Amino acid sequence: MNQQNLFFNEIDVNTATNGTLGFKLGHAADNKSKTGVSVIYFPDGAKVGCDISGGGPASRETPLTMPLTADNPVNAIVFSGGSAYGLAASDGVMKCLEDNGIGYDTGVAKVPLVCQSCIFDLGYGNSHVRPDYKMGYEACTNALNRSSADFTAGDSVEAKNHETSEIIGNVGAGTGATVGKIGGMNYAQKSGLGIHSVRVGKLTLTAIVVVNALGDIFNPKTGEKIAGFHKPDRSGFADSITAALHNMLPKDPFTGNTTIGAIITNAEFSKAEMGKIASMTRNAYARCINPVGTMADGDTIYAASIPSGNEPVKADINIVGTLAAEVMSAAILKAVKYSHISDEEYLKNI
């Protein structure tokens, strides 16, 4: 038996994201043009920290996550494709929240507090179609409409995950995600959006991640490469680091990357503490992705605390940060597993 299973009880992705754990996830996408939006909505708001380790982030309102700014609850986190163009999706998310009476009450209007990060997916599908106001509004509406009454059939967590293809894989912001691009898109492969959720006693932790890395993806338990840079004939994997060493002159050829994720817990922490948990969660990126955090990436992790009830969950920050990295690692592997497509289908979209 895997030792991890002695301590963690996995929660299926549908239950984890339908409001049961205090947040809701909604997606929208243009499946023809291969781009999309994912909205994580917090009905009771969230204390959010953030860690940005990539050199080229496309983001919105990340100063809200800094400990020196006002400690107001964040209403939603948005992930999207479209690179910086995709930031327009948050306009639609804000309007959707406003239409539903959600936001920080300024006395004259409710202003939704919305953070966003984008991946660069313009090299896959149609680069002239990007997430916009309409797509953001749709994804937010889908998040608001999720219900804890939504359950999937199946006897096991794995079965439930498999039957929830509208929640995980080639969905939302993961629609145009790819990995292993150090040699260009012809040598890369499809990735997507991954989710992993666990319960440890009263503590819950959920990781949501869009894996769109320059580098290769590895299983940290075995060291096995599971996705990434391919040989020219696509008969197997090649090594990204070896390829990079062939040309070490300064250059900026990498424009199609960024892994963006969120870790969400019901444990009670301050905004500053959530920033530390976000930085500890980054260990998952280092364990699973190589190379990672380059100037060609915009790698970002949000960490959200959403305690509820009269007796909020108390937990040690070091333990939660350590567990967060474990949960995020599992979500990264699922992003690859649930987004697999044939080489033929992949190549026709680049």
C-alpha positions as CSV (number, residue, x, y, z in Angstrom):
1,M,0.0,0.0,0.0
2,N,1.2,3.5,-0.8
3,Q,2.2,5.0,2.5
4,Q,0.6,8.3,1.5
5,N,-2.8,6.5,1.4
6,L,-2.5,5.9,5.2
7,F,-2.9,9.6,5.9
8,F,-4.7,11.2,2.9
9,N,-8.3,10.6,1.8
10,E,-8.6,11.7,-1.8
11,I,-11.7,13.7,-2.7
12,D,-13.1,13.3,-6.3
13,V,-12.7,16.4,-8.4
14,N,-16.4,17.0,-8.9
15,T,-17.1,17.0,-5.1
16,A,-14.0,19.1,-4.5
17,T,-15.1,21.9,-6.9
18,N,-18.8,22.1,-6.6
19,G,-19.1,24.1,-3.4
20,T,-18.8,21.3,-1.0
21,L,-15.4,22.5,0.2
22,G,-16.2,26.2,0.1
23,F,-15.4,27.2,-3.4
24,K,-16.7,26.6,-6.9
25,L,-14.9,26.0,-10.2
26,G,-16.4,26.9,-13.6
27,H,-15.0,26.7,-17.1
28,A,-15.7,28.2,-20.6
29,A,-13.7,27.6,-23.8
30,D,-13.6,27.9,-27.5
31,N,-12.8,24.3,-28.4
32,K,-12.3,25.2,-32.1
33,S,-9.7,27.9,-31.4
34,K,-8.3,26.0,-28.4
35,T,-8.3,28.6,-25.6
36,G,-10.4,29.1,-22.5
37,V,-11.1,30.4,-19.0
38,S,-11.4,28.9,-15.6
39,V,-12.9,30.7,-12.6
40,I,-12.5,29.8,-8.9
41,Y,-15.2,31.5,-7.0
42,F,-15.2,31.9,-3.2
43,P,-18.8,32.5,-2.0
44,D,-17.5,33.8,1.4
45,G,-14.3,35.4,0.1
46,A,-10.8,34.2,0.7
47,K,-7.5,35.3,2.2
48,V,-5.1,34.9,-0.7
49,G,-1.3,34.9,-1.0
50,C,0.7,34.5,-4.1
51,D,4.1,33.3,-5.3
52,I,5.4,34.4,-8.7
53,S,8.6,32.5,-9.7
54,G,8.5,32.9,-13.5
55,G,10.1,35.8,-15.3
56,G,7.1,36.7,-17.6
57,P,3.8,36.6,-15.8
58,A,0.6,38.0,-17.4
59,S,-1.5,38.9,-14.3
60,R,-4.1,41.1,-12.8
61,E,-4.6,42.5,-9.3
62,T,-1.9,40.3,-7.8
63,P,-1.0,43.2,-5.4
64,L,-4.3,42.2,-3.6
65,T,-2.4,39.2,-2.3
66,M,0.5,41.1,-0.8
67,P,0.6,41.5,3.0
68,L,1.1,45.3,2.9
69,T,-2.2,45.8,1.0
70,A,-5.7,46.0,2.6
71,D,-6.9,42.7,4.0
72,N,-10.1,42.4,2.0
73,P,-11.4,39.0,0.9
74,V,-10.8,38.0,-2.7
75,N,-14.0,36.9,-4.5
76,A,-12.5,35.0,-7.4
77,I,-9.3,33.8,-9.0
78,V,-9.3,33.6,-12.8
79,F,-7.0,31.4,-15.0
80,S,-7.1,31.9,-18.8
81,G,-5.3,31.4,-22.0
82,G,-4.5,34.2,-24.4
83,S,-1.4,35.6,-22.7
84,A,-1.9,39.2,-21.7
85,Y,-4.8,39.5,-24.2
86,G,-6.7,37.0,-21.9
87,L,-6.8,39.5,-19.1
88,A,-9.9,40.9,-20.7
89,A,-11.7,37.8,-19.4
90,S,-11.8,39.3,-15.9
91,D,-14.0,42.2,-17.2
92,G,-16.7,39.6,-17.8
93,V,-16.0,37.9,-14.5
94,M,-16.4,41.2,-12.6
95,K,-19.6,42.0,-14.4
96,C,-21.1,38.6,-13.7
97,L,-20.2,39.0,-10.0
98,E,-21.7,42.5,-9.9
99,D,-24.9,41.2,-11.6
100,N,-25.2,38.7,-8.7
101,G,-24.6,41.3,-6.0
102,I,-21.1,40.1,-5.2
103,G,-18.1,42.3,-4.3
104,Y,-16.5,44.6,-1.8
105,D,-19.1,47.1,-0.6
106,T,-17.6,50.6,-1.1
107,G,-20.9,52.3,0.0
108,V,-21.7,53.4,-3.5
109,A,-21.1,50.2,-5.4
110,K,-20.0,46.6,-4.9
111,V,-16.6,46.1,-6.5
112,P,-15.6,42.4,-7.1
113,L,-12.0,41.6,-6.1
114,V,-10.7,39.4,-8.8
115,C,-7.1,38.2,-9.4
116,Q,-6.0,36.6,-12.7
117,S,-3.1,34.9,-14.3
118,C,-2.8,33.8,-17.9
119,I,-0.9,31.2,-19.9
120,F,0.6,31.8,-23.4
121,D,-1.4,29.4,-25.6
122,L,-1.3,31.4,-28.8
123,G,0.9,28.8,-30.5
124,Y,-1.8,26.2,-30.3
125,G,-5.1,26.6,-32.2
126,N,-6.1,30.0,-33.5
127,S,-3.8,32.8,-32.1
128,H,-6.3,35.5,-33.2
129,V,-9.0,34.1,-30.8
130,R,-8.4,34.8,-27.2
131,P,-10.5,34.7,-24.0
132,D,-12.6,37.9,-23.7
133,Y,-15.4,39.5,-21.7
134,K,-18.0,37.0,-23.0
135,M,-15.9,34.0,-22.2
136,G,-15.1,35.3,-18.7
137,Y,-18.8,36.0,-18.0
138,E,-19.7,32.5,-19.1
139,A,-17.0,30.8,-17.0
140,C,-18.1,32.8,-13.9
141,T,-21.8,32.0,-14.5
142,N,-20.8,28.3,-14.7
143,A,-18.9,28.6,-11.5
144,L,-21.9,30.3,-9.7
145,N,-24.2,27.6,-11.0
146,R,-22.3,24.7,-9.6
147,S,-24.1,22.9,-6.8
148,S,-23.1,20.5,-4.1
149,A,-25.9,18.4,-5.3
150,D,-23.8,17.7,-8.5
151,F,-22.3,14.2,-8.1
152,T,-20.8,11.8,-10.5
153,A,-21.5,8.1,-10.7
154,G,-18.8,5.6,-10.0
155,D,-17.6,3.4,-7.1
156,S,-14.2,5.0,-6.7
157,V,-12.5,8.3,-6.7
158,E,-10.7,7.3,-9.9
159,A,-13.9,6.4,-11.6
160,K,-15.5,9.6,-10.6
161,N,-12.5,11.6,-11.8
162,H,-12.6,9.8,-15.2
163,E,-16.3,10.5,-15.6
164,T,-15.8,14.3,-14.9
165,S,-14.1,15.2,-18.2
166,E,-15.9,18.6,-18.2
167,I,-14.0,19.6,-15.0
168,I,-10.4,18.3,-15.6
169,G,-8.1,17.9,-18.6
170,N,-8.7,19.8,-21.9
171,V,-11.1,22.3,-20.3
172,G,-11.2,26.0,-19.5
173,A,-7.8,27.5,-19.2
174,G,-6.2,24.1,-20.0
175,T,-7.8,23.9,-23.4
176,G,-4.7,25.3,-25.2
177,A,-2.0,24.1,-22.7
178,T,1.1,22.3,-24.0
179,V,4.5,21.2,-22.5
180,G,8.0,20.5,-23.7
181,K,8.4,23.4,-26.0
182,I,12.2,24.0,-25.8
183,G,12.5,22.9,-29.4
184,G,9.3,24.5,-30.7
185,M,5.7,23.3,-30.9
186,N,6.5,20.5,-33.4
187,Y,8.4,18.7,-30.6
188,A,5.9,19.4,-27.8
189,Q,2.7,17.7,-26.6
190,K,-0.7,18.5,-25.1
191,S,-1.2,19.2,-21.5
192,G,-4.2,20.7,-19.6
193,L,-5.8,21.5,-16.3
194,G,-5.3,19.2,-13.3
195,I,-7.0,19.0,-10.0
196,H,-6.2,17.0,-6.9
197,S,-8.0,17.2,-3.5
198,V,-7.4,15.5,-0.2
199,R,-8.8,15.4,3.3
200,V,-6.5,14.9,6.4
201,G,-8.7,14.8,9.4
202,K,-10.7,18.0,9.3
203,L,-8.1,19.7,7.0
204,T,-8.8,19.9,3.3
205,L,-6.4,20.9,0.5
206,T,-7.2,21.2,-3.2
207,A,-4.8,22.0,-6.0
208,I,-5.9,23.4,-9.3
209,V,-3.2,23.8,-12.0
210,V,-2.8,24.7,-15.7
211,V,0.4,23.0,-16.8
212,N,1.8,24.9,-19.8
213,A,5.5,24.6,-19.2
214,L,8.6,25.2,-21.3
215,G,10.0,22.1,-19.7
216,D,9.3,18.4,-19.4
217,I,7.0,16.8,-16.8
218,F,8.3,14.1,-14.5
219,N,6.7,11.8,-11.9
220,P,8.5,12.9,-8.7
221,K,8.0,9.5,-7.1
222,T,9.7,7.5,-9.8
223,G,11.7,10.1,-11.8
224,E,10.0,9.0,-15.0
225,K,9.4,11.5,-17.7
226,I,5.7,11.4,-18.6
227,A,5.4,14.4,-21.0
228,G,7.4,16.9,-22.8
229,F,10.0,17.4,-25.6
230,H,9.9,14.8,-28.3
231,K,12.3,13.3,-30.8
232,P,11.8,14.7,-34.4
233,D,9.9,11.6,-35.4
234,R,7.9,11.6,-32.2
235,S,9.0,8.0,-31.5
236,G,9.9,8.9,-27.9
237,F,11.1,11.7,-25.6
238,A,14.3,13.8,-26.0
239,D,15.9,15.7,-23.2
240,S,15.1,19.4,-22.9
241,I,18.3,20.3,-21.0
242,T,20.5,18.6,-23.6
243,A,18.7,20.5,-26.3
244,A,19.2,23.8,-24.5
245,L,22.9,23.2,-24.0
246,H,23.4,23.1,-27.8
247,N,22.9,26.9,-27.8
248,M,23.8,28.8,-24.7
249,L,24.0,32.3,-26.3
250,P,21.6,34.9,-24.8
251,K,18.3,34.7,-26.7
252,D,14.5,34.9,-26.2
253,P,13.0,32.2,-28.4
254,F,10.5,30.9,-25.8
255,T,7.1,32.5,-26.0
256,G,4.6,29.8,-25.2
257,N,4.8,28.9,-21.6
258,T,3.6,29.4,-17.9
259,T,2.3,27.1,-15.3
260,I,-0.4,28.7,-13.1
261,G,-1.9,27.1,-10.1
262,A,-3.9,27.5,-6.9
263,I,-3.9,25.7,-3.5
264,I,-7.1,26.1,-1.5
265,T,-7.5,25.1,2.1
266,N,-10.1,25.3,4.9
267,A,-7.3,26.0,7.4
268,E,-7.3,29.5,8.9
269,F,-4.2,31.6,8.0
270,S,-3.4,35.2,7.4
271,K,-2.7,36.6,4.0
272,A,1.0,36.8,4.8
273,E,1.0,33.1,5.9
274,M,-0.8,32.1,2.7
275,G,2.0,33.8,0.8
276,K,4.4,31.5,2.5
277,I,2.3,28.5,1.8
278,A,2.2,29.5,-1.9
279,S,6.0,29.7,-1.9
280,M,6.3,26.2,-0.3
281,T,3.8,24.8,-2.9
282,R,6.3,25.9,-5.5
283,N,8.4,22.9,-4.5
284,A,5.9,20.9,-6.6
285,Y,6.9,22.7,-9.7
286,A,10.5,21.9,-9.0
287,R,9.8,18.3,-8.4
288,C,7.6,17.8,-11.5
289,I,8.8,20.3,-14.2
290,N,12.3,20.7,-15.6
291,P,13.4,23.4,-16.6
292,V,11.0,25.6,-14.6
293,G,10.7,29.2,-13.4
294,T,12.7,30.5,-16.4
295,M,12.4,34.0,-17.9
296,A,10.4,32.3,-20.5
297,D,7.8,31.2,-18.0
298,G,5.2,33.2,-16.0
299,D,4.9,30.5,-13.2
300,T,2.5,31.6,-10.5
301,I,0.8,30.0,-7.5
302,Y,-2.0,31.4,-5.5
303,A,-2.8,30.1,-2.0
304,A,-6.3,30.7,-0.6
305,S,-7.6,30.2,2.9
306,I,-11.4,29.7,3.2
307,P,-12.2,28.7,6.8
308,S,-15.9,28.3,7.6
309,G,-18.0,27.7,10.6
310,N,-17.7,28.7,14.2
311,E,-14.6,26.4,14.8
312,P,-12.2,27.1,11.9
313,V,-9.6,24.5,11.2
314,K,-6.2,25.2,12.9
315,A,-3.1,23.7,11.4
316,D,0.7,24.2,11.4
317,I,1.8,26.3,8.5
318,N,4.9,24.1,7.9
319,I,2.8,21.0,7.6
320,V,0.2,22.6,5.4
321,G,2.9,24.0,3.1
322,T,4.5,20.6,2.9
323,L,1.2,18.9,2.1
324,A,0.3,21.6,-0.4
325,A,3.4,20.7,-2.4
326,E,2.4,17.0,-2.4
327,V,-1.1,17.8,-3.5
328,M,0.1,20.2,-6.2
329,S,2.5,17.5,-7.5
330,A,-0.4,15.1,-7.9
331,A,-2.5,17.8,-9.7
332,I,0.3,18.4,-12.2
333,L,0.4,14.7,-13.1
334,K,-3.3,14.7,-13.6
335,A,-3.1,17.7,-15.9
336,V,-1.0,15.5,-18.2
337,K,-3.0,12.3,-17.7
338,Y,-6.5,13.7,-18.4
339,S,-5.5,15.8,-21.4
340,H,-3.8,13.1,-23.5
341,I,-4.7,13.2,-27.2
342,S,-3.2,11.5,-30.2
343,D,-0.1,13.0,-32.0
344,E,-2.3,13.4,-35.1
345,E,-4.8,15.5,-33.3
346,Y,-2.1,17.5,-31.5
347,L,-0.1,18.3,-34.7
348,K,-3.1,19.5,-36.7
349,N,-3.6,22.4,-34.1
350,I,-0.1,23.9,-34.2
